């Protein structure tokens, strides 16, 4: 359980990250809006509470490995890393610009703090399973964890289920995966495009320990990753129920915001809402 002070600190950071996401997307004029805003709370807990990592020494051998399978939500990855101190926040405005390290999908060779390049959906879990097996075969004695973040829409890719079976067979307790269960993909709602339920039963059938949480509740996010550390002989799947476009009412739960950025007026509206926490406080810009 987080202290009230820590919870407030994380919620404040997540809001700052959401503002940075809006600013970088409008500067780029392209990119994804709904997923990054929806996953800001999960990324905040990971980088500011859960993961073992060091922005000063990003190559630290015993760091936890984070694999972002749904690479198109990289604006939230980039902004969280910038806020954590991996690179200057000013660089966020270079998203998708020619020569920038911050491309529309993460590229490991451009930004060396990344564990993998990603873009083709459904491949991240296979990469994470490979890392977890390698650690187990190499006698990795540290408490290092492999964390894989995935979207619900990419569960339509068959490769995901091959990786799920392999992880269960090898009892990869050092692997934790999280599904962003926001119920949308670029063509509509997931249950209209390709029904996924019952998700919990499917992962359990492959010998995974399964948790379901509110992906905007800091306590539940932190507790889920803590519980995963206590599970042996099974990988853990966290199904995080999130609101796509979280924080900006105009964007929330609308699949049309899956893959488009706000224009200047929409960004101004969004930033005003985020700066006033939905009108509950007075913005420093007023």
ABEGO torsion letter per residue (X at the ends): XBBAAAAAAAAAAAAAAAAAAAAAAAAAGBEBAAAAAAAAAAAAAAAAAABBBBAABAABAABBBBBBABAAAAAAAAAAAAAAGABBAAAAAABGBBGBABBABBBAAABAABABBBGBBGAAAAAAAAAAAAAAAAGBABABBBBBBBBAAAAABAAAAAAAAAAAAAGBAABBBBBBBAGBBAAEBAAAABBAOBAAAAAAAAGBBBBBBBAABAAAAAAAAAAAAABBGBBBBBBBBBBBGBGBAAABGBAAAAABBBBAAAAAAAAAAAAAGGGABBBAAX
